[in-house]
Each structure stands twice: as C-alpha cells, then as structure tokens.
Amino acid sequence: MQEIAIKAKEASIKLSAVSGELKNKALENIAIKLGERKNEIVEANKEDLQRSEKENLAAPLLKRLKFDESKINDVIEGIKSLIGLPDPVGETLSSTELDEGLELYRVTCPIGVIGIIFESRPDALVQISTLCLKSGNSVLLKGGSEAKETNRILTKIIDEATIEAGMPEGWISQIETRSDVSEMLKMDGYIDLIIPRGSNEFVRHIMNNSRIPVMGHADGICHCYVEEDADTDMAVRIVTDSKTQYVAVCNAAETLLVNEKIARDFLPALKAELDKKDVELRGCEKVRGIVDAKSATMDDWATEYLDYILSVKIVKDLDEAIEHINRYGSGHTDAIITKDKNKAARFMSLVDSGNVFWNCSTRFSDGFRYGFGAEVGISTSKIHARGPVGLDGLIIYKYKLIGNGHIVDDYSKHVRTFKHKKTDKDFPM
C-alpha cells in the first residue's frame, strides 16, 4: 500500500504539469478502449452479478452494480463531454499588482493524490478516474467488493490506455481490501484528500480514523415540499420523478412534506400516480387520514431508503417545512414546488443544503446534468467544494509572485510602498 501511495504521489507531481491537450488525448484513448473491450467488461460484470445474487445482495445494489452495454455507452459519452470542457488547471483566478514590477497571481492547480472509496456502481469508477485525470490528480480507488471483477477490468483498461497516451505510471491504482483502506487512511504524507461515498456512519468512521482531509458524501435524505399554492399536476410530476425515476441513488427524494392547505387535493392525486410505480407510503397521522399509508416513525424522517418507499408528512407552513428539512435532512438536495417567488427565495436561502431547487426534480442534482462532465460524488461538507463535485471541486490554487529584485526590507523601511492594485492579467507563464 505504501509503494502504491508513493508511486501515486510521484505521478501526481508529473501529472500536474501535463498539458490539457495531452490529457484530452488520454481521455480519448480511454473512450476508444472501453468501446473496443465492451464484451470483456460485460462478461466481468455478469460474474459479479451472479456472485452477488447468490450472496443475496439487495435489489437496489444489484441495480447499481449492473454495467451493460448501454451503461458503457453512457460513460463513453460522458468522457466525450469531459473532453469538451476547458482544462481547469492553470487558470488565473485573480491578479494583483503589489507594487511596480511585483505581481501576484492566484492560479488553479491539482490537489495531488485523492483516495476515493465508493459504492457498487462501476460507472462511478470511470467517472471518478477520468475527472481526476482531467484535473491533473492521481487517484487511489476502492470500489465495493461486489463489483471487484468489473472494477479490475475497468482499472486495467484505463491504466493501459492512459500510459499508452503518455500519462505517468502509477497515477491510477485500485485497492481491494479493508486492510488496504486502513493503511491508506494513515498515509497523510502521500495522500492529500479522501472522498468516501456511503452512509453517515461510514463517513464518520473515515473522519475519525485519518489525519487526511475528508470530503464527506454521506446519506442522501432529500426532500420535496409542496406549498399550498403549488400547481397540483406539476407537483405530482416533480415528486414522482424525484422518487421513482431511479430510486437507488442519493438524489432520489426520500421524504415529502405537504402544506396542510393543499394536502386533501394533492395527496390522492399523487398516490394514484405512485401506485402505478408500487411505491409504499409511510405517513404521519394526518396523511393516513387522507390516503392509505403505513404509519411513519421518527426513524423514517432520517432514513435513506434507496427503494420504492416514501415518507410523507403534512406541515402547517413553509417555516415548519424548512425546520423539518434542516433537522432531518443530510444537506444534499431539497426542492420546493410553489408559484410564489418570494416563498421559493425564502426556502432556497434558509434550507441548509448543498443543492436547493424550485419547481424541479431532485434528480437534477448531478455533475453530468450540471454540465460538469461527471462527478466524483456530492459533497455535503462545508469546504471548498459543495454539491456535485466535478472538475472545479478537484482543484485548488496556489499563489505565484513575480518580482524583479524586490525585498521586504524596502517596505519595512518605507523606501517603497505597496499599491495593491487589482488587475485582470493572466499569469504569463
């Protein structure tokens, strides 16, 4: 594990200076090789699926695990989209003339080595590794054991394709065991950032057992709130899509809040639509007085189902909805359906989440849909990156100062004085 980390660190230094043109060439090669070796990938995935079915892996996780030709085509299209994005490295964020001939630039650069622990989706491996490549970062990948064969072949293809295109060896590695993860968490001398994707308990465990900075992606307890003035048909469509378009993902709605003044009209219309999708409702007492639903417990408000289950609560007003979301939500994605712009603005200001929506599905909370190319995850932390973490979330910056014999002593003795004049210059090198 230490050897892998050392190689990744050495590769990250080389990768930070690779041109955008060469990185795009490597991405193109990955897309080509994935297309050429589709059959190998599908066969490896079938092996994972068959083993996981025998091990009684939950249905939502089996759905995530499946990586057929259609999904391979999707990740190839994602890579092509990523190629079309500007190189995020070397961008001048600000420039200041401190004094005549003394110019300060803030310029974007890669983070370095990123360790990512993710769930059973093989497509996540492709998205994560290509985003890291485009942003100039080395990556250590730990996928779910249920996807081990698929992840192995994908990592091998990506590694070979990029080295063939001129990337440094060791920039991508896969680790497979829990002991490897434990060792990785100790390597703060080589690894710059850990991104865990999983439950709150899992993310907390990672944070408590490492000195490496952690970008937490915890539960996706997402809410839809239907205000009293909402268009019923629109609300039904948005809530149905938020819950059922793909249930086994972190941006699917898990709790529905409904204003008491619209509940009797809205809930029967929604239930008729959700019944077509076999969605189980778990409601508060007021909900159960209007539609057929199981009784919701306090635990339901804090549960990420990743299944065809929706907890429903009737609230008095917008303020109660906001209070409920901030108490039970995970800071992921929350939406309001209303005709009132002022209510929407209040909701979007006061709900403490990385993504807040007005009159649209929570399922839009996604790096690809945001135009980021893809994402390494969705950050619910309050650090440099929040919400879907795409290229911008995988870079930081450094300050570059250009002088001409300038020394601090001249300023201490007031021989010279600072101008601190903001300019719009790009870093010249």
N, C-alpha and C positions, 0 to 999 in steps of 0.2 A: 504494500500500500504506500509506503514511504517512497519507494522507487517511482511509482506511478505519479505521486504528487510532485516529486522533484522534476520529472520529465514535463509534467503539465506546466510547472512554473517556468521552466526554461523555454518551453514552446510559447507561453503567453508573452514573453518579452519579445520574441521574434515576430509573433503574430501582430503585436501592437503597431509594428511598422510596415505591415503588408498593405499594399495599395488596394483601394476599392475595386479596381479593375481585376486584380488577381483574385480577390475574394469572390467576386462575381463569377469568375471563370471556374473556381472550385465549386460554387453552388450549382452552376450549370452542369458540371460533371456529376454531382450527386443526383440531380434530376434525371440525367441520362441513364446512369447506372441503376437507379431504382426502377426505371421503366424496363430496362433490359433484363432485370433479375426478378421480375414480378412473381414468376412461378415458384422460385426458391422461397421468397418471402411468404407467399400464401401457404406453402407446404409447412413451413416452420410454424406459422400461426395456427394451422389445423392441429398440429401436435400439441401446442399449448392449450387450445380449446378442448381437445379430447381429454387431456390430463386434468384440466380444471373442472370439467363436467363430472368426471369420476370423483374428484375431491369435493364436489358439491359447492363450488363457488357460486355465490349469489347471482341471480339473474341480471341485475343491473351491472355487476362487474364483468359478467360474461359478455354483455353487450359492448362494454368499453373495450374489452380485450380483442374482439373480432377486428381483423385487419385484412379485409378482402381487396380485390382489385379496385373496387370503387373508392375505398379509402386511400389506397396507394395513389390513385389518380388525383385525389383531393390534395394529398401532401405535395405531390409534384407541382400542382397548380399553385399551392402556397409558396413553394420555393421560387417559382417564376415571378410571383408577386413580390417576394422579398428582394429578388434581383433588381426589380424596377425601383426600389426605394433608394434614396441618397445614402452614401456612406456616412454613418453617424460619427465616425472618428475624424478628428482634425478640424471640427467646425469651431469657428471663433464665436464665443458666446458674448463676450464684451471686450472692449479695449479702452485703455485709459493712458493718456499722456501724463505721467507723473511729473515730468519736467522736460525741458527741451532735450531731445535725444535719449530719453529714458521712458520706454514704452512697455506697458503691462498688458498682457493678453490672457484671457481665460479661455482655454481650448479643451474641447472634449477628448477623452481618451478611454480605453477599455478599463474595466475593473481589474481584470487579471485572470485568476483561476476561480471558477464557480463550481461548487458542488451542488447538484440538484437531485433530490430524492422525490420520485413521483409515483403515480398510481399505475393501474394496469393498462393504460392506453398506449399502444405502440406508436400511434401518430404523434403523441406528445414527445417521444424521443426524437423524431425527425424535426419537429418544430423547434424544440429546445436547442438541439445541436446546431441547426442552421442559423438560428438567431444569434447564438454565441459566436459562430464563425463570422457572420456579417459584422458583428460589433467588436470583433478582434479579441474575444475571450477564449481561453482554454476551458474545457468542461469535463467534469467527472460525473458520470451518470449512474444512478442507482434506480432501476425500474422495479416494478413488482415482480416477485418470483414467478407468479402465474404466467408472465409474458417472457420468460427467460430465453426461449428459443427464438422468438421473433426479435427480441431486443439484440440478441447476439448477432444475427444475420444483418440487421439494420446498422448496428455499430460498425461491423466489419466492412460493409459496403461504403458507408460514409467515410470511414478512415482511409480505405484504399483509394476512393475517388478523389479525396482532397489531397492526399500525399502525391498522387499522380499529377495533380494540378499545381503542385508547388508549395503546399502548406507544410509547416514544420511537424515532424513526427512527435507524437505524444500530446497533441493539442486536444484529442478526444480519447477518453478511456471509459470503459464500463466496469463497474464493480457490482458484485452479485450477492455477497453475504452480509449478514448483520454485523459480524465481527469487522468486516471492511468498513462499514458505516461508523462503528465505534472508533476505529482507528482514524478515519477521515476527520471526525469531529475534534480530534486532538491536534490536527496539523495546521494550527494558525500561522505557522511560519511559511506555509506554502499556499494555503487556500484563503482566498480573500472574502468569499461570500458563500453562505449556504442558503439554498432555497428549498424548503420542504413543502410538499403538497400533500395534505392529509387532514386528519381530524385536529381539533384544538389540543387534545391530549398529546398527540404525536408531535405537533409543532412545539408545544411547551416542553416536551421531553428533549427535543433537539436544542432549544434555547438554554435549558438548564444543564446541558452536558457538553457545551462547547464555548470557547472564548472567541470563536469566529463570529462575525456579524451574521444575523439570520434575518432574511426577508420572509416573514411568515405568511403563508397562504393556508388559512385554517378553514373551518366549516363555511359552506355557502348557505346560510339561513337567510334567504331572500324573501322579500315581502312585496305584495301588491296591495295598495289601499285604494278603495273605490269611494270617492267623495259623494255627497248627497246629490250634486248636480251633474254627475257623470252621465254620458250617453250610454244607455244600457247595452246596446248592441256592440259598441266599441269596447266597453268594459269586458263583456263576455269573450270577445275575440282575444283581447290582450291577456286576460287571466288564463284562458285556455291554452294559448300559445306559451305563456310563461311557465305553465305547469307541465304540459304534455308534449311540446314539440320534440323534446329529448329529456327524459326525466333523470337520467343517470349522470347529470353534470352539475357543477357547482353554481351555475347561474340560473337554474330552474327554480321557480317560486315554490316555497315550502309552506308559507303562511299567507292567508288572505285576510285582510281587515276591511270591514264594510261599515260605512256610516249607517246608523240606525234608521235614518230617514229614507234610505233607498233600499234597505235590506229586503223588504217584502216583495218588491218588484224585481230586484236583481237576482236574488239567490235562487228562486225557482228556474229562471231563465238560464243561469249558469249551470245548475245541477243537470238540467236536460242535456246540455252540451257535454258536460264532464261524464255523464252516464255512458255516452257513446264511446268514451275512452276508458271505461271501467275504473274511474278514479274514486277512491274511497275518501269520503269527507269525515273529518273529525272536528266537531263544532262545540262551541260554548253552549250554555243552556238556551240563550236567546236564538241561536242558529237552529238548534234542534226543535224549537217551537215553530220554525218556518219550513224547514226541509228535513228530510230523513238523513241523519248523520250519526256516527258513533260519538260518544262523549269524549271531548278533548280534556287531557290532563295538563298540569303545569309543565310537564316534561315535553309535551307536544310543541309548545311555543319555542322551545330551544332545540328542536330536533331537525337534522338534515336527513330527510327520508331517502332521497335518490330513488324514488319509487312513485307509483301512482297513488299517492296519499297526499291530501292537502288539509292542513289545519285551518279552521275558519273562526274568526271572532268578530262580533259586532261591537263597534265602538261608538261613543257618544259624538265625537267630533274629530277634527284634524289634530288637535293637540294631544288627544288620547292616543291616536294612531302613531304620532311621532314618538310619544313617550314609550309606547309598546315596542316599536322598532329599535329604539336606542337601548332599551333594556334587554331584549331577547335576540336581536339581530347580531350578525357576525361582522358587520362593517363591509359587506360585499356589495350587493346591489339591491336597491329598493325603488319601487315605482308608484306614482300616484296617477289615478285616472280622474280627471276633472276638467270642466270647461273654464274654470276660474284661474286666470293667470296669476293673480295675487296669492291664491292658495297654493298653487304649484311652486311659486317662488319661495314661499314660507317653508314648504316641505323640503325643497331642494337645499335650502340654507341650513335647516335645523336637523335634518337626518344625518347622522354622523357615519356616513358610509363612503367608500371609495367611488361608487357609481350611484347616481340618483337620476331617475328618469321621469319624464312627464308624457303621459299618453302613449307609451310604447312598452313592448315586452322586455322583461328582464333578460331574455336570451340574447339581446344585443350586446350584452356585457362580454366582449370577446375581442382579443387582439386583432384577429383577422377582420372582423366586422368593423372595427375601429380604423382599419387601414394601416395597422402596424406590421402587416405581413403575417404575423402569427404572435404567439405569446409563450413565455416560459411559465406563466402562471398568473394568478391575480393576487396582488398584494393587498392585504388588509392592514398592513402596518402603516405607521405614520413616519415614513422615512423618505429618502429621495425619490422613491417610486411608489405609486399607489394606483390601485385598479389594475387593469390588464397591463402586464409588464412586457413590453415589446423592446425594440431597439433602444429607445430613449432610457428605459429602465436598466439597461445593461452597460451603460456608460457613465462615467463620472467626468471630472475635469481636472486639469492642472493649470497652475499659473506659470506663464512664461514671460520673463522680463528681459528686455534687450536694452543695454546701455552702451556708453562709449567712454569708459574710464570713470564712471560715476562712483563716488564713495559716500558713505553715510556721514562721515566726519564733516564734510562740507555743509550738510544740512543742520547738523548739531551746532555748528559754529555760526550758522546763519550766513554763510558765504553764498549759499544757494537756497532757494525756497521752492516748495512743491507747488505745482499748478493743479494737479488732479483734474485734468480736463478730459471729459468723456469724448471718445471719437468713434467712428464707425469703420475703422480699419480692420482688415483681416490679417491674421498672423502671416508674416511674409515668407515663412519657410515651410 
